């Protein structure tokens, strides 16, 4: 990424460099790694709409996206399992003591399990 300086010392980047930064940031937020992003090297300098539609990529890029999606879906399933336990516990606690403060019920449960 090349830049030049203004008379006041500010760095100025060309339009493709700005698009590259915006597109890389978006891909990182989407969970891709820098290694994944290197595989889409021909496309990041494009405007975002064009970048998202970029088809100038090898088959390995499609495999990379599919692999990343599989990893995200596996993590989502794991988080859903973790979520199910407290959701069920809260439902059970609320059903048994609907008029009591949930925090108090949980504290009682903790002290009862230590005995």
HUQUIQUI-V45955 format. One record per residue. N is the residue number from 1. OMEGA is omega in whole degrees, 0 to 359 (NA if undefined). NEAR is the number of other ideal C-beta (glycine too) atoms within 12 Angstrom. Layout:
<<N & OMEGA & NEAR> <N & OMEGA & NEAR>>
//
This chain:
<<1 & 181 & 17> <2 & 176 & 12> <3 & 172 & 15> <4 & 182 & 13> <5 & 175 & 11> <6 & 178 & 10> <7 & 179 & 7> <8 & 177 & 7> <9 & 179 & 9> <10 & 175 & 10> <11 & 177 & 14> <12 & 181 & 16> <13 & 179 & 19> <14 & 185 & 15> <15 & 178 & 15> <16 & 179 & 21> <17 & 177 & 20> <18 & 178 & 21> <19 & 180 & 25> <20 & 180 & 27> <21 & 180 & 22> <22 & 181 & 23> <23 & 178 & 30> <24 & 178 & 27> <25 & 179 & 18> <26 & 179 & 21> <27 & 177 & 31> <28 & 177 & 18> <29 & 180 & 11> <30 & 175 & 20> <31 & 178 & 21> <32 & 176 & 26> <33 & 177 & 17> <34 & 177 & 14> <35 & 176 & 15> <36 & 184 & 28> <37 & 178 & 29> <38 & 181 & 19> <39 & 178 & 26> <40 & 184 & 33> <41 & 181 & 24> <42 & 190 & 20> <43 & 192 & 29> <44 & 180 & 34> <45 & 182 & 26> <46 & 172 & 25> <47 & 188 & 18> <48 & 181 & 22> <49 & 178 & 13> <50 & 179 & 17> <51 & 181 & 28> <52 & 180 & 20> <53 & 184 & 12> <54 & 178 & 25> <55 & 181 & 15> <56 & 183 & 16> <57 & 179 & 24> <58 & 179 & 17> <59 & 180 & 11> <60 & 179 & 16> <61 & 177 & 24> <62 & 178 & 17> <63 & 179 & 15> <64 & 179 & 26> <65 & 179 & 25> <66 & 178 & 15> <67 & 180 & 20> <68 & 178 & 25> <69 & 178 & 18> <70 & 179 & 15> <71 & 179 & 19> <72 & 179 & 18> <73 & 177 & 15> <74 & 179 & 15> <75 & 178 & 15> <76 & 178 & 15> <77 & 178 & 14> <78 & 178 & 13> <79 & 178 & 14> <80 & 177 & 14> <81 & 178 & 14> <82 & 181 & 13> <83 & 185 & 14> <84 & 183 & 14> <85 & 180 & 13> <86 & 178 & 16> <87 & 179 & 14> <88 & 180 & 14> <89 & 178 & 19> <90 & 179 & 19> <91 & 180 & 15> <92 & 181 & 17> <93 & 180 & 23> <94 & 181 & 17> <95 & 182 & 14> <96 & 183 & 15> <97 & 187 & 18> <98 & 183 & 12> <99 & 184 & 10> <100 & 177 & 16> <101 & 183 & 13> <102 & 179 & 21> <103 & 179 & 13> <104 & 179 & 14> <105 & 180 & 22> <106 & 178 & 20> <107 & 178 & 15> <108 & 178 & 18> <109 & 179 & 20> <110 & 181 & 14> <111 & 178 & 11> <112 & 181 & 10> <113 & 180 & 10> <114 & 183 & 8> <115 & NA & 7>>
//
